[in-house]
Amino acid sequence: MNKSYSGIDTDNVQRLLSEFEELLPSVKGSNAITASSQLISAVLYITRKQCTWSELPGEFGPARTVYARVDRWAKSGLLQEVFEQLARIHPAQFKIIDVGIAINSPASCEWVYSNIKVSYRNLTVQEDAAGREVFCWYRTTCTQVKVSAE
């Protein structure tokens, strides 16, 4: 029987995450995949419904706790890594969209990486040509370019 939290099929999310379980942090007193699938399901719900964390249904867990974990995952780079893996394994459901920034100095690239915050807001949901839901993660890349003086 599929478990569905507010329209998010957590059994499916759990199955998807099990394919790269080694990336997921262990959670005290809980199965890491179950806890992680609930967290990713909450991110998908927030993205799909375009609601605030305070509007997160209780079945995902306490909103403040879920948000704090999502924020830690985002700051550590794990949230992006999870969505990169999902996009690699299931490209019909998840996409990575690179947003490139061309900069003319190494210091500017460092500034970009230190000032652009990665968060759950990097995720959007769109419809493909067949009307299916596709989650898109926006990844920022910075490239140093040489400016020629003419």
HELIX and SHEET records of a PDB file:
HELIX    1   1 THR A   10  SER A   18  1                                   9    
HELIX    2   2 GLU A   21  LEU A   23  5                                   3    
HELIX    3   3 ALA A   32  LYS A   49  1                                  18    
HELIX    4   4 TRP A   53  GLU A   55  5                                   3    
HELIX    5   5 GLY A   58  PHE A   60  5                                   3    
HELIX    6   6 ALA A   63  SER A   76  1                                  14    
HELIX    7   7 LEU A   78  ILE A   89  1                                  12    
HELIX    8   8 PRO A  106  ASN A  115  1                                  10    
HELIX    9   9 TYR A  120  ASN A  122  5                                   3    
SHEET    1   A 2 SER A   4  TYR A   5  0                                        
SHEET    2   A 2 ILE A   8  ASP A   9 -1                                        
SHEET    1   B 3 PHE A  94  ILE A 103  0                                        
SHEET    2   B 3 GLU A 133  GLN A 144  1                                        
SHEET    3   B 3 LEU A 123  GLU A 127 -1                                        
END                                                                             
